[in-house]
Amino acid sequence: MKKTTLMLTTAVAVGLLAATAISARGLARPAAAAVPAPSAPRAMVAADGRVVAYPGGEVVVGAERAGRVVRLLVDEGTAVRKGALLAELESDELRAARGEDRARLAEAEAETRLAELTLRRREDLAREKIVAAHDLDQARRDLETAQARVETARASVARDEAQLRRTRILAPIAGTVTARHAQPGEMMEAGQKVVTLADLSRLRIEGEADEADASTLAVGAPVEIRADGFPGRAWAGRVEEIPGSVTLRRLKPQDPGRPTDTRVLAVKVAFAEATPLKLGTTVELEIVGVPVR
């Protein structure tokens, strides 16, 4: 009986030990790794664009007055500094008029000096009761008249100088001549174009994205830039500016399947690296949009 009881007790103990080991192995088993939620897909926005200068970086320089071009000092591709002389209009008549007005100014100044002396003398005589009050008043009037003539002559000379300055066409910005619209000997009208200047060191892209993609565009988004003239090459950029309104499409889509009468967002894209793209080059853009939920 005791032997049977001992065997039963031993069997129970072995069973408990086995159960404990199995339970321990279950607790030691690592928990299954959490499966990350799939990321939302990112929209890719296709757009056409054109390389442009920054605002104020491209200007058309025109003639401020009518006249014949006597000198044109730049060609296409010429780099100039701000204030450099680009062209000069005929100015012989203006210079002659300025000479005449300067002579009138010198004459008026001489008359003024004489009138001042005359007035001082009559004031001395008036104190001695030698001249009448009328003579003193006349001397004062003569001085005032002479002084007025001086001011008139000075204004005429200043006008001549201003007209002469307009015969010298200067560069309003530092840049490169990208187009020459006039030739030496040509008669120019006021406002007629002479040259186009552009700061080629600061270029960006003005892209036209369909208005339907407005919700997927964001400032700072990466952009891939491609151009037909450089097959197989691409450059990086980023969205720099998104306008607050849509406009009509101005660029002809390079993809013939895309509509031409849609309204677009004129997205501004900055270059993130140096490129060989020139001002006015048409490009294709692929903009990384915000995630689609």
C-alpha positions in Angstrom: 0.0 0.0 0.0 2.8 2.4 0.9 4.6 1.5 -2.3 1.5 2.3 -4.3 1.0 5.6 -2.6 4.7 6.6 -3.2 4.4 5.8 -6.9 1.2 7.9 -7.2 2.9 10.8 -5.5 5.9 10.6 -7.7 3.7 10.6 -10.9 1.8 13.7 -9.7 5.1 15.5 -9.0 6.5 14.7 -12.4 3.3 15.9 -14.1 3.4 19.2 -12.2 7.0 19.7 -13.2 6.2 19.1 -16.9 3.3 21.5 -16.8 5.5 24.2 -15.2 8.1 23.8 -17.9 5.6 24.0 -20.7 4.1 27.1 -19.1 7.5 28.7 -18.8 8.3 28.1 -22.4 5.1 29.7 -23.4 5.9 32.8 -21.3 9.4 33.0 -22.7 8.2 33.0 -26.4 8.6 36.5 -27.8 5.4 38.4 -28.7 4.7 38.7 -32.4 6.1 42.0 -33.9 3.4 44.7 -34.5 2.7 45.1 -38.2 3.1 48.8 -39.2 0.2 50.3 -40.9 0.7 50.8 -44.6 1.8 54.4 -45.4 -0.6 56.5 -47.5 0.4 56.8 -51.1 1.9 60.1 -52.3 0.4 61.8 -55.3 2.7 62.7 -58.2 1.7 65.9 -60.0 2.8 66.4 -63.6 3.2 70.0 -64.8 4.7 71.9 -67.7 7.0 74.8 -66.9 9.4 77.4 -68.3 12.6 78.8 -66.9 12.1 82.4 -65.9 14.0 85.1 -64.0 13.0 86.2 -60.5 10.8 89.3 -60.2 12.8 92.3 -61.2 15.5 90.1 -62.7 14.4 90.6 -66.3 13.7 94.1 -67.7 13.1 95.6 -71.2 15.0 98.8 -71.5 13.4 101.4 -73.7 14.1 104.9 -75.0 12.8 107.7 -72.8 12.6 110.1 -75.7 12.4 110.1 -79.4 15.7 110.3 -81.4 18.2 108.6 -83.6 20.5 106.0 -82.2 24.1 107.1 -82.6 25.8 104.5 -80.5 24.7 101.0 -79.4 27.4 99.6 -77.1 26.2 96.1 -76.3 25.4 92.9 -78.2 23.4 89.8 -77.2 25.4 88.0 -74.5 27.1 91.2 -73.2 27.3 91.3 -69.4 26.8 94.8 -67.9 26.9 96.4 -64.6 24.0 98.5 -63.2 24.3 102.0 -64.6 26.4 101.0 -67.6 25.8 102.9 -70.8 23.9 100.7 -73.3 23.1 103.2 -76.1 23.1 106.9 -76.9 20.6 109.0 -78.9 21.5 112.0 -81.0 21.8 115.1 -78.8 23.4 117.9 -80.8 20.4 120.2 -80.7 19.9 119.6 -77.0 23.6 120.4 -76.3 23.2 123.6 -78.3 20.1 124.6 -76.4 21.9 123.9 -73.1 24.7 126.2 -74.2 22.3 129.0 -75.0 20.5 128.6 -71.7 23.8 128.6 -69.8 24.7 131.9 -71.5 21.3 133.4 -70.5 22.0 132.2 -66.9 25.4 133.9 -66.9 23.8 137.1 -68.2 21.0 137.0 -65.6 23.5 136.4 -62.8 25.5 139.5 -64.0 22.4 141.6 -64.1 21.6 140.4 -60.6 25.0 141.5 -59.3 24.6 144.9 -60.9 21.1 145.3 -59.4 22.5 144.4 -56.0 25.1 147.1 -56.3 22.6 149.7 -57.5 20.3 148.9 -54.7 23.0 149.3 -52.0 24.0 152.7 -53.5 20.5 154.0 -53.6 20.0 152.9 -50.0 23.0 154.9 -49.0 21.7 157.9 -50.9 18.2 157.5 -49.5 19.7 157.6 -46.0 21.2 160.9 -46.9 17.9 162.1 -48.4 19.6 162.5 -51.8 17.3 160.2 -53.8 13.5 159.9 -53.7 11.7 156.9 -52.3 10.5 156.0 -55.8 14.1 155.6 -57.0 14.8 153.2 -54.1 11.7 151.2 -54.9 12.7 151.0 -58.5 16.1 149.6 -57.5 14.5 146.9 -55.4 12.2 146.0 -58.2 15.1 145.7 -60.7 16.9 143.3 -58.3 13.8 141.1 -57.9 13.4 141.0 -61.6 17.0 140.0 -62.1 16.8 137.3 -59.5 13.7 135.9 -61.2 15.5 135.8 -64.5 18.3 133.8 -62.8 15.8 131.3 -61.5 14.2 131.0 -65.0 17.6 130.5 -66.6 18.6 127.9 -64.1 15.3 126.0 -64.6 16.0 126.0 -68.4 19.5 124.6 -67.9 18.1 121.9 -65.5 15.5 121.0 -68.2 18.2 120.7 -70.8 20.3 118.5 -68.5 17.3 116.2 -67.9 16.7 115.9 -71.6 20.3 115.1 -72.3 20.3 112.4 -69.6 17.4 110.8 -71.5 19.6 110.5 -74.5 21.9 108.1 -72.6 20.2 104.8 -72.1 21.6 103.1 -69.0 21.3 99.6 -67.5 18.8 99.6 -64.6 20.1 96.3 -63.3 23.3 94.2 -63.5 22.8 91.4 -65.9 23.3 90.0 -69.4 21.8 91.4 -72.7 19.4 88.6 -73.9 18.0 90.6 -76.8 18.9 93.7 -78.8 15.9 95.4 -80.4 17.5 98.4 -82.0 20.4 99.2 -84.4 22.7 102.2 -84.8 21.2 104.9 -87.0 17.6 103.8 -86.3 15.0 106.3 -85.3 13.4 105.6 -82.0 10.1 106.6 -80.5 9.7 107.3 -76.9 9.1 104.0 -75.1 10.4 101.9 -77.9 12.4 98.8 -76.8 16.2 99.0 -77.1 17.5 95.9 -75.2 16.3 93.2 -72.8 18.4 92.6 -69.7 18.3 89.6 -67.4 20.1 88.5 -64.3 21.0 84.9 -65.3 22.4 84.1 -61.9 19.0 83.9 -60.4 16.6 81.7 -62.4 13.6 79.6 -61.4 10.7 77.8 -63.0 7.2 78.9 -63.5 5.1 75.7 -63.7 1.5 75.2 -64.7 -0.2 72.6 -62.6 -3.8 71.7 -63.2 -6.2 73.3 -60.8 -7.5 69.8 -59.9 -4.2 69.0 -58.3 -4.3 72.0 -55.9 -5.0 70.0 -52.8 -1.9 67.8 -53.3 0.6 70.7 -53.7 2.6 72.1 -50.9 5.4 74.6 -50.5 8.7 72.8 -50.1 7.7 69.7 -52.0 10.4 68.0 -54.0 10.3 68.4 -57.8 12.0 66.5 -60.6 12.9 68.6 -63.6 13.4 67.3 -67.1 14.0 69.0 -70.5 13.7 67.7 -74.0 17.1 69.1 -74.9 18.8 66.9 -72.2 17.4 63.4 -72.7 18.0 61.0 -69.8 18.9 63.8 -67.4 16.9 65.3 -64.5 17.5 67.9 -61.8 16.1 68.5 -58.4 14.0 71.4 -57.3 11.5 72.4 -54.7 8.2 74.2 -54.7 8.9 77.8 -53.7 5.6 79.5 -54.1 2.0 78.5 -54.7 -0.3 81.4 -55.9 -3.6 82.1 -54.2 -5.6 82.1 -57.5 -5.7 80.1 -60.8 -5.1 81.5 -64.2 -5.6 80.4 -67.8 -2.9 78.1 -69.3 -0.3 80.0 -71.1 2.1 77.2 -72.1 1.3 74.6 -74.7 1.4 71.2 -73.0 4.2 69.0 -74.2 1.9 66.0 -73.8 -0.5 66.3 -76.8 -3.1 64.3 -74.8 -3.4 67.0 -72.1 -6.1 69.7 -72.6 -5.0 73.3 -73.5 -8.0 75.2 -72.2 -7.8 74.3 -68.5 -7.2 76.6 -65.6 -3.9 76.2 -63.8 -1.9 77.2 -60.8 1.3 79.1 -61.7 3.5 77.2 -59.3 7.0 78.6 -58.7 9.8 76.1 -58.5 13.4 76.9 -57.2 16.4 75.0 -58.5 18.0 72.8 -55.8 21.2 72.4 -57.8 23.1 73.9 -60.7 21.7 73.2 -64.2 22.5 74.0 -67.8 19.0 75.2 -68.5 18.7 78.6 -70.1 16.2 81.4 -69.7 13.0 80.5 -71.5 13.6 76.7 -71.7 10.4 74.7 -71.5 10.6 71.8 -69.0 8.5 69.0 -67.6 7.9 68.8 -63.8 7.0 65.9 -61.5 6.0 67.3 -58.2 5.7 65.1 -55.1 2.3 65.9 -53.6 1.0 65.5 -50.1 -0.1 62.0 -49.1 -3.6 60.9 -50.3 -5.9 59.7 -47.5 
